[in-house]
């Protein structure tokens, strides 16, 4: 669905056969959110989130299914920080974003160190970089990378984290940092985005797109 040009039709069909507020409706909305994010249709993704947020049954979601929507809301704030969405509209739809305390709101994802925990770990770092803060916890991030991402399953995440670390070093080691970034960016282009299970992409927004946004800052 993420790469299929018929994603709109597929999502609309799935939504039409499930009642709003049913569990399958929430799951379909999640997949449709991903489809719009991968297609660069960020306003549509925000509109999907608004529909979900308005559902009186959202509070019935528990565990990882609740966490997913918390995480997607955080990435809408990130897109606003990258000036891809209107900040006021995102805040009105999602609520305020206190990214330094963001991980404390999760029940399950922060325990999944090598799966959907990855976008949770990266979000506050990316948000800080989007706001011009280069003072990210490099040693802790690199330790996390070596422990959980340095494997065949998480190659794209591993390369992207290396790029982020190199990015913070540009003011001091520009030549070496630029070389490292280009090396890892080339690696990304040879690998397809990762998917967890059958529906959820580790990359809520593809790493190449996030990197392009960072370069626009």
C-alpha positions as a printed NumPy array, in Angstrom:
array([[  0.   ,   0.   ,   0.   ],
       [  2.806,   2.446,   0.814],
       [  4.222,   2.333,  -2.703],
       [  1.073,   1.427,  -4.646],
       [ -0.422,   4.155,  -6.807],
       [ -3.844,   2.694,  -6.095],
       [ -3.425,   3.353,  -2.391],
       [ -6.24 ,   5.899,  -2.236],
       [ -8.765,   3.534,  -3.751],
       [ -7.635,   0.669,  -1.526],
       [ -7.826,   2.773,   1.63 ],
       [-11.216,   4.224,   0.763],
       [-12.599,   0.748,   0.116],
       [-11.264,  -0.561,   3.428],
       [-12.718,   2.425,   5.254],
       [-16.087,   1.944,   3.555],
       [-16.474,  -1.6  ,   4.892],
       [-15.632,  -0.731,   8.497],
       [-17.673,   1.403,  10.873],
       [-15.963,   4.56 ,  12.204],
       [-14.634,   3.837,  15.647],
       [-14.262,   0.112,  15.092],
       [-10.839,  -1.397,  15.695],
       [-10.339,  -2.163,  11.971],
       [-11.269,   1.427,  11.127],
       [ -8.423,   2.713,  13.287],
       [ -6.005,   0.23 ,  11.693],
       [ -7.044,   1.264,   8.19 ],
       [ -6.639,   4.914,   9.09 ],
       [ -3.108,   4.146,  10.293],
       [ -2.164,   2.569,   6.973],
       [ -3.772,   5.426,   5.042],
       [ -1.793,   7.9  ,   7.167],
       [  1.407,   6.112,   6.154],
       [  0.39 ,   6.14 ,   2.513],
       [ -0.145,   9.913,   2.58 ],
       [  3.116,  10.495,   4.464],
       [  5.065,   8.46 ,   1.91 ],
       [  3.343,  10.317,  -0.925],
       [  4.289,  13.673,   0.588],
       [  0.627,  14.492,   1.215],
       [  1.189,  15.814,   4.689],
       [ -1.986,  17.873,   4.918],
       [ -3.993,  14.76 ,   4.082],
       [ -2.138,  12.898,   6.838],
       [ -3.077,  15.666,   9.27 ],
       [ -6.713,  15.454,   8.162],
       [ -6.668,  11.692,   8.808],
       [ -5.298,  12.315,  12.271],
       [ -8.039,  14.873,  12.902],
       [-10.715,  12.301,  12.021],
       [ -9.189,   9.785,  14.402],
       [ -8.773,  12.352,  17.176],
       [-12.447,  13.277,  16.833],
       [-13.571,   9.681,  17.345],
       [-15.107,   9.163,  20.809],
       [-13.713,   5.62 ,  20.736],
       [-10.075,   6.689,  20.436],
       [ -9.782,   6.413,  24.211],
       [-10.609,   2.701,  23.983],
       [ -7.326,   1.966,  22.205],
       [ -4.702,   0.505,  24.495],
       [ -1.061,  -0.495,  24.437],
       [  0.749,  -0.381,  21.151],
       [ -2.343,   0.732,  19.206],
       [ -2.643,   3.823,  21.376],
       [  1.102,   4.378,  21.109],
       [  0.982,   4.406,  17.312],
       [ -1.298,   7.435,  17.256],
       [  0.821,   9.211,  19.859],
       [  3.836,   8.63 ,  17.633],
       [  2.084,   9.745,  14.443],
       [  1.01 ,  12.925,  16.192],
       [  4.617,  13.567,  17.14 ],
       [  5.693,  13.262,  13.517],
       [  3.036,  15.771,  12.491],
       [  4.712,  18.182,  14.911],
       [  8.039,  17.343,  13.283],
       [  6.623,  18.143,   9.843],
       [  5.423,  21.455,  11.222],
       [  8.916,  22.124,  12.585],
       [ 10.211,  21.485,   9.058],
       [  7.578,  23.967,   7.801],
       [  5.676,  21.311,   5.848],
       [  2.528,  21.872,   7.921],
       [  1.023,  24.854,   9.687],
       [  2.192,  24.805,  13.303],
       [ -0.994,  26.304,  14.726],
       [ -3.184,  23.803,  12.89 ],
       [ -1.053,  20.903,  14.078],
       [ -1.202,  22.101,  17.68 ],
       [ -4.967,  22.539,  17.47 ],
       [ -5.375,  19.042,  16.02 ],
       [ -2.764,  17.032,  17.891],
       [ -2.24 ,  19.079,  21.013],
       [  0.995,  20.575,  22.384],
       [  4.29 ,  18.788,  21.824],
       [  6.865,  18.68 ,  24.614],
       [  9.472,  16.632,  22.83 ],
       [ 11.884,  16.294,  25.737],
       [  9.186,  14.388,  27.674],
       [  7.673,  12.676,  24.651],
       [  8.85 ,   9.109,  25.387],
       [  7.197,   9.166,  28.806],
       [  3.757,   9.035,  27.148],
       [  4.258,   5.557,  25.697],
       [  3.177,   2.232,  27.153],
       [  4.841,  -0.274,  24.816],
       [  6.942,   1.282,  22.036],
       [  9.804,   2.41 ,  24.237],
       [ 10.421,  -1.251,  25.144],
       [ 10.707,  -2.402,  21.512],
       [ 14.338,  -1.45 ,  21.026],
       [ 14.845,  -2.648,  17.446],
       [ 11.397,  -2.129,  15.869],
       [  8.915,   0.711,  16.249],
       [ 11.063,   2.145,  19.01 ],
       [ 13.356,   3.498,  16.281],
       [ 11.115,   6.382,  15.127],
       [ 10.4  ,   7.134,  18.79 ],
       [ 14.12 ,   7.475,  19.518],
       [ 14.739,   9.573,  16.406],
       [ 11.805,  11.965,  16.794],
       [ 13.174,  14.258,  19.543],
       [ 16.569,  14.313,  17.82 ],
       [ 15.058,  15.26 ,  14.467],
       [ 12.803,  17.807,  16.124],
       [ 15.779,  19.417,  17.816],
       [ 17.739,  19.523,  14.555],
       [ 14.718,  21.034,  12.782],
       [ 14.787,  23.793,  15.398],
       [ 18.506,  24.349,  14.83 ],
       [ 19.766,  22.518,  17.904],
       [ 22.931,  20.588,  17.01 ],
       [ 23.585,  19.614,  20.602],
       [ 22.193,  16.099,  20.345],
       [ 23.353,  13.206,  22.586],
       [ 25.813,  11.804,  20.055],
       [ 27.455,   9.236,  22.311],
       [ 24.14 ,   7.827,  23.523],
       [ 22.732,   7.773,  19.969],
       [ 25.796,   6.001,  18.604],
       [ 25.665,   3.494,  21.456],
       [ 22.011,   2.793,  20.623],
       [ 22.934,   2.412,  16.942],
       [ 25.699,  -0.076,  17.613],
       [ 23.581,  -2.129,  19.995],
       [ 20.247,  -2.252,  18.139],
       [ 20.684,  -1.064,  14.549],
       [ 23.968,  -2.562,  13.391],
       [ 22.352,  -5.571,  11.717],
       [ 20.852,  -6.612,   8.389],
       [ 17.276,  -5.855,   9.445],
       [ 17.916,  -2.215,  10.366],
       [ 20.43 ,  -1.183,   7.708],
       [ 18.513,   1.92 ,   6.616],
       [ 18.054,   3.134,  10.182],
       [ 21.721,   2.45 ,  10.878],
       [ 22.793,   4.537,   7.886],
       [ 20.409,   7.364,   8.736],
       [ 21.644,   7.612,  12.302],
       [ 25.226,   7.761,  11.006],
       [ 24.135,  10.639,   8.76 ],
       [ 22.582,  12.518,  11.663],
       [ 25.718,  12.092,  13.764],
       [ 27.889,  13.287,  10.872],
       [ 25.538,  16.241,  10.324],
       [ 26.243,  17.552,  13.809],
       [ 29.972,  17.427,  13.071],
       [ 29.868,  19.536,   9.91 ],
       [ 30.826,  22.783,  11.714],
       [ 34.005,  21.104,  12.988],
       [ 34.894,  18.341,  10.515],
       [ 33.125,  19.374,   7.308],
       [ 35.145,  17.342,   4.786],
       [ 34.992,  14.08 ,   6.725],
       [ 31.357,  14.638,   7.71 ],
       [ 30.259,  15.37 ,   4.134],
       [ 32.055,  12.255,   2.885],
       [ 30.353,  10.099,   5.513],
       [ 26.945,  11.562,   4.722],
       [ 27.289,  10.905,   0.989],
       [ 28.447,   7.347,   1.668],
       [ 25.436,   6.565,   3.865],
       [ 23.007,   8.391,   1.572],
       [ 24.165,   6.181,  -1.292],
       [ 23.525,   3.159,   0.929],
       [ 19.962,   4.341,   1.603],
       [ 19.261,   4.525,  -2.118],
       [ 20.115,   0.837,  -2.534],
       [ 17.689,  -0.34 ,   0.171],
       [ 13.894,  -0.309,   0.342],
       [ 12.216,   1.277,   3.398],
       [ 11.69 ,  -1.103,   6.296],
       [  8.278,  -2.415,   7.268],
       [  7.322,  -3.942,  10.611],
       [  4.852,  -6.81 ,  10.409],
       [  2.409,  -6.3  ,   7.559],
       [  1.311,  -2.725,   7.967],
       [  3.638,  -0.389,   9.797],
       [  6.744,   1.236,   8.4  ],
       [  9.562,   2.056,  10.781],
       [ 10.047,   5.183,   8.688],
       [  6.875,   7.165,   9.208],
       [  8.375,   9.629,   6.746],
       [ 11.069,   8.096,   4.485],
       [ 14.569,   8.916,   5.635],
       [ 15.446,  10.469,   2.273],
       [ 12.557,  12.913,   2.661],
       [ 13.524,  13.779,   6.231],
       [ 17.098,  14.355,   5.123],
       [ 15.95 ,  16.67 ,   2.306],
       [ 13.893,  18.662,   4.827],
       [ 16.906,  18.956,   7.099],
       [ 18.961,  20.323,   4.207],
       [ 16.307,  22.967,   3.58 ],
       [ 16.669,  24.382,   7.091]])
